[in-house]
Amino acid sequence: MSKPRSGTLLTNPDANASAVASTTISLEYASLKYQNHCPLGMYIVPSKESLFAWDAMFFVHQGYYADAIFKFRLLFPHEYPDRPPVVQFLTDMFHPLVSNKGIFNLQPRFHPWRPKEHHIFDVLHFIKSAFKKSVLDKILEVDCMNKESHRLCVTSVSSFYHPHLISTDITKPLAPLHP
């Protein structure tokens, strides 16, 4: 079973954030109501602590992670949209693009981050696609934050896919923000 991660990377971004960042984040959240902006199986809400942190649930329906449920958080920097958000999974998982601290690597899709072209719905769709077999099979080692997961995925699918490595525990609360 999975364990919640302790702590997050966010301090208190609202205090030093620009009006541009706050407005952009609000508009990005509002845009999720449009068809195909929020991927099926994902549910996102701004946290009660800060507009700059969104809490999310992701229900995986196919691939190696089928039937898994993951909690993650989107953390927006003060300079958003000029700098990309950070995606932090709050439950342990074994995935090539997820570090041992839960940080999801956006660089395979968003390198470099382009503020006028890249949006949160793009990030969410990339997260979802990264759990599909067809995408996992094409991840390059240089992009991996978990080299062991990548090695097993490439060399031994049966070793890579173990139900005990995949989180399905949604009873644990999200990790709180720590200043």
MIGU-567641 format. One record per residue (C-alpha): chain; residue in three letters; y negated, x negated, z negated; residue number from 1. Coordinates in nm, 3 decimals, m for minus. Layout:
ATOM chaine residu       y       x       z num
ATOM      A    ala       Y       X       Z NUM
...
***
This chain:
ATOM chaine residu       y       x       z num
ATOM      A    met   0.000   0.000   0.000   1
ATOM      A    ser  m0.354  m0.108   0.048   2
ATOM      A    lys  m0.603  m0.217  m0.209   3
ATOM      A    pro  m0.976  m0.152  m0.194   4
ATOM      A    arg  m1.192  m0.457  m0.139   5
ATOM      A    ser  m1.423  m0.548  m0.421   6
ATOM      A    gly  m1.790  m0.582  m0.341   7
ATOM      A    thr  m1.977  m0.570  m0.014   8
ATOM      A    leu  m2.232  m0.784   0.160   9
ATOM      A    leu  m2.528  m0.551   0.119  10
ATOM      A    thr  m2.796  m0.605  m0.144  11
ATOM      A    asn  m3.087  m0.359  m0.108  12
ATOM      A    pro  m3.206  m0.363   0.251  13
ATOM      A    asp  m3.428  m0.054   0.223  14
ATOM      A    ala  m3.683  m0.242   0.011  15
ATOM      A    asn  m3.774  m0.494   0.282  16
ATOM      A    ala  m3.686  m0.299   0.595  17
ATOM      A    ser  m3.933  m0.226   0.868  18
ATOM      A    ala  m4.023   0.123   0.982  19
ATOM      A    val  m3.870   0.031   1.319  20
ATOM      A    ala  m3.535  m0.050   1.159  21
ATOM      A    ser  m3.531   0.267   0.946  22
ATOM      A    thr  m3.629   0.487   1.241  23
ATOM      A    thr  m3.378   0.325   1.477  24
ATOM      A    ile  m3.095   0.365   1.226  25
ATOM      A    ser  m3.187   0.729   1.169  26
ATOM      A    leu  m3.193   0.797   1.543  27
ATOM      A    glu  m2.862   0.617   1.593  28
ATOM      A    tyr  m2.702   0.832   1.324  29
ATOM      A    ala  m2.846   1.149   1.478  30
ATOM      A    ser  m2.708   1.046   1.819  31
ATOM      A    leu  m2.352   1.052   1.685  32
ATOM      A    lys  m2.352   1.432   1.720  33
ATOM      A    tyr  m2.357   1.400   2.100  34
ATOM      A    gln  m2.032   1.436   2.289  35
ATOM      A    asn  m1.834   1.111   2.304  36
ATOM      A    his  m2.078   0.918   2.085  37
ATOM      A    cys  m1.861   0.927   1.774  38
ATOM      A    pro  m1.502   0.843   1.867  39
ATOM      A    leu  m1.231   1.095   1.786  40
ATOM      A    gly  m1.070   1.011   1.454  41
ATOM      A    met  m1.384   0.854   1.304  42
ATOM      A    tyr  m1.603   1.012   1.042  43
ATOM      A    ile  m1.930   0.848   0.941  44
ATOM      A    val  m2.201   0.928   0.685  45
ATOM      A    pro  m2.493   0.726   0.553  46
ATOM      A    ser  m2.417   0.611   0.199  47
ATOM      A    lys  m2.602   0.775  m0.085  48
ATOM      A    glu  m2.735   0.432  m0.188  49
ATOM      A    ser  m2.901   0.332   0.139  50
ATOM      A    leu  m2.967   0.440   0.495  51
ATOM      A    phe  m2.876   0.079   0.583  52
ATOM      A    ala  m2.513   0.130   0.481  53
ATOM      A    trp  m2.286   0.388   0.639  54
ATOM      A    asp  m1.947   0.480   0.500  55
ATOM      A    ala  m1.672   0.558   0.748  56
ATOM      A    met  m1.311   0.670   0.776  57
ATOM      A    phe  m1.097   0.586   1.077  58
ATOM      A    phe  m0.773   0.772   1.148  59
ATOM      A    val  m0.563   0.571   1.395  60
ATOM      A    his  m0.348   0.786   1.623  61
ATOM      A    gln  m0.162   0.537   1.845  62
ATOM      A    gly  m0.048   0.178   1.881  63
ATOM      A    tyr   0.072  m0.064   1.616  64
ATOM      A    tyr  m0.150   0.103   1.355  65
ATOM      A    ala  m0.055   0.465   1.436  66
ATOM      A    asp  m0.093   0.699   1.138  67
ATOM      A    ala  m0.303   0.447   0.943  68
ATOM      A    ile  m0.625   0.549   0.773  69
ATOM      A    phe  m0.896   0.287   0.720  70
ATOM      A    lys  m1.220   0.287   0.527  71
ATOM      A    phe  m1.502   0.072   0.654  72
ATOM      A    arg  m1.873   0.030   0.612  73
ATOM      A    leu  m2.145  m0.041   0.865  74
ATOM      A    leu  m2.414  m0.263   0.714  75
ATOM      A    phe  m2.746  m0.286   0.894  76
ATOM      A    pro  m2.969  m0.594   0.860  77
ATOM      A    his  m3.344  m0.566   0.791  78
ATOM      A    glu  m3.404  m0.676   1.150  79
ATOM      A    tyr  m3.195  m0.403   1.312  80
ATOM      A    pro  m3.184  m0.339   1.609  81
ATOM      A    asp  m3.270  m0.702   1.692  82
ATOM      A    arg  m2.964  m0.819   1.497  83
ATOM      A    pro  m2.626  m0.643   1.506  84
ATOM      A    pro  m2.474  m0.451   1.217  85
ATOM      A    val  m2.191  m0.596   1.011  86
ATOM      A    val  m1.866  m0.400   1.003  87
ATOM      A    gln  m1.674  m0.448   0.680  88
ATOM      A    phe  m1.335  m0.289   0.624  89
ATOM      A    leu  m1.299  m0.186   0.261  90
ATOM      A    thr  m0.921  m0.182   0.259  91
ATOM      A    asp  m0.701  m0.482   0.319  92
ATOM      A    met  m0.548  m0.503   0.662  93
ATOM      A    phe  m0.370  m0.744   0.889  94
ATOM      A    his  m0.568  m0.753   1.216  95
ATOM      A    pro  m0.672  m1.046   1.437  96
ATOM      A    leu  m1.041  m0.947   1.437  97
ATOM      A    val  m1.066  m0.881   1.061  98
ATOM      A    ser  m1.130  m1.165   0.816  99
ATOM      A    asn  m0.972  m1.185   0.472 100
ATOM      A    lys  m1.303  m1.045   0.337 101
ATOM      A    gly  m1.278  m0.744   0.569 102
ATOM      A    ile  m1.544  m0.852   0.820 103
ATOM      A    phe  m1.471  m0.726   1.170 104
ATOM      A    asn  m1.567  m0.963   1.453 105
ATOM      A    leu  m1.795  m0.786   1.703 106
ATOM      A    gln  m1.848  m1.093   1.922 107
ATOM      A    pro  m1.565  m1.032   2.171 108
ATOM      A    arg  m1.759  m0.725   2.291 109
ATOM      A    phe  m2.119  m0.793   2.184 110
ATOM      A    his  m2.193  m1.157   2.259 111
ATOM      A    pro  m2.484  m1.178   2.266 112
ATOM      A    trp  m2.606  m0.865   2.092 113
ATOM      A    arg  m2.857  m0.688   2.317 114
ATOM      A    pro  m3.072  m0.445   2.114 115
ATOM      A    lys  m3.183  m0.237   2.410 116
ATOM      A    glu  m2.828  m0.205   2.550 117
ATOM      A    his  m2.598  m0.199   2.247 118
ATOM      A    his  m2.588   0.093   2.008 119
ATOM      A    ile  m2.383   0.204   1.710 120
ATOM      A    phe  m2.171   0.436   1.922 121
ATOM      A    asp  m2.076   0.129   2.130 122
ATOM      A    val  m1.975  m0.052   1.811 123
ATOM      A    leu  m1.766   0.244   1.696 124
ATOM      A    his  m1.587   0.269   2.029 125
ATOM      A    phe  m1.514  m0.106   2.020 126
ATOM      A    ile  m1.371  m0.075   1.668 127
ATOM      A    lys  m1.142   0.206   1.781 128
ATOM      A    ser  m1.031   0.021   2.093 129
ATOM      A    ala  m0.952  m0.294   1.892 130
ATOM      A    phe  m0.662  m0.106   1.730 131
ATOM      A    lys  m0.500  m0.014   2.061 132
ATOM      A    lys  m0.204  m0.217   2.180 133
ATOM      A    ser  m0.359  m0.284   2.520 134
ATOM      A    val  m0.665  m0.443   2.358 135
ATOM      A    leu  m0.475  m0.627   2.084 136
ATOM      A    asp  m0.258  m0.788   2.349 137
ATOM      A    lys  m0.569  m0.931   2.522 138
ATOM      A    ile  m0.755  m1.071   2.220 139
ATOM      A    leu  m0.824  m1.441   2.257 140
ATOM      A    glu  m0.746  m1.675   1.969 141
ATOM      A    val  m1.101  m1.813   1.974 142
ATOM      A    asp  m1.229  m1.463   1.880 143
ATOM      A    cys  m0.985  m1.415   1.592 144
ATOM      A    met  m1.090  m1.413   1.230 145
ATOM      A    asn  m0.726  m1.389   1.123 146
ATOM      A    lys  m0.537  m1.653   1.321 147
ATOM      A    glu  m0.202  m1.571   1.158 148
ATOM      A    ser  m0.229  m1.208   1.261 149
ATOM      A    his  m0.310  m1.314   1.616 150
ATOM      A    arg  m0.021  m1.560   1.628 151
ATOM      A    leu   0.226  m1.295   1.515 152
ATOM      A    cys   0.083  m1.037   1.752 153
ATOM      A    val   0.127  m1.277   2.046 154
ATOM      A    thr   0.460  m1.437   1.955 155
ATOM      A    ser   0.649  m1.174   1.761 156
ATOM      A    val   0.543  m0.811   1.779 157
ATOM      A    ser   0.820  m0.709   1.538 158
ATOM      A    ser   0.686  m0.957   1.279 159
ATOM      A    phe   0.327  m0.849   1.345 160
ATOM      A    tyr   0.393  m0.481   1.294 161
ATOM      A    his   0.494  m0.413   0.936 162
ATOM      A    pro   0.400  m0.079   0.783 163
ATOM      A    his   0.327  m0.251   0.449 164
ATOM      A    leu   0.048  m0.449   0.618 165
ATOM      A    ile  m0.126  m0.135   0.738 166
ATOM      A    ser  m0.347   0.068   0.508 167
ATOM      A    thr  m0.284   0.437   0.459 168
ATOM      A    asp  m0.417   0.474   0.107 169
ATOM      A    ile  m0.730   0.690   0.108 170
ATOM      A    thr  m0.724   0.773  m0.262 171
ATOM      A    lys  m0.923   0.466  m0.366 172
ATOM      A    pro  m1.304   0.499  m0.376 173
ATOM      A    leu  m1.523   0.293  m0.146 174
ATOM      A    ala  m1.639  m0.033  m0.298 175
ATOM      A    pro  m1.986   0.008  m0.449 176
ATOM      A    leu  m2.291  m0.178  m0.329 177
ATOM      A    his  m2.362  m0.484  m0.539 178
ATOM      A    pro  m2.715  m0.627  m0.562 179
***
